[in-house]
Amino acid sequence: MDKDKKVYDEIARVAYGLFERRGGIHGYAYDDWFEAERIILGKHIKEIEQEAGSISAAKRKKASGKTEAKIAATSPKTVRKTAEKTSVVRTKKASPIKKT
């Protein structure tokens, strides 16, 4: 949260700077804020992408650990039966549709 507060404060400072550069004319608060967001988030995009990548990697690692544990807990008979069912399903063909 501390990082979010810093980014928010930085956006606010830039938005105020844009307001001052315009000569302090009111009525452009949203324009100034959105422009400041574009500037600041553009500067921080590498950090944001790296953070998102590390979160995704952690989720994938956690998910693969669950899958491996599930596979290890499965008995060989269950695996064989599942494989047999899958091969049966794959070999069946749909009957042709007759036109009348």
HELIX and SHEET records of a PDB file:
HELIX    1   1 ASP A    2  ARG A   21  1                                  20    
HELIX    2   2 ALA A   29  ALA A   73  1                                  45    
HELIX    3   3 PRO A   76  THR A   91  1                                  16    
END                                                                             
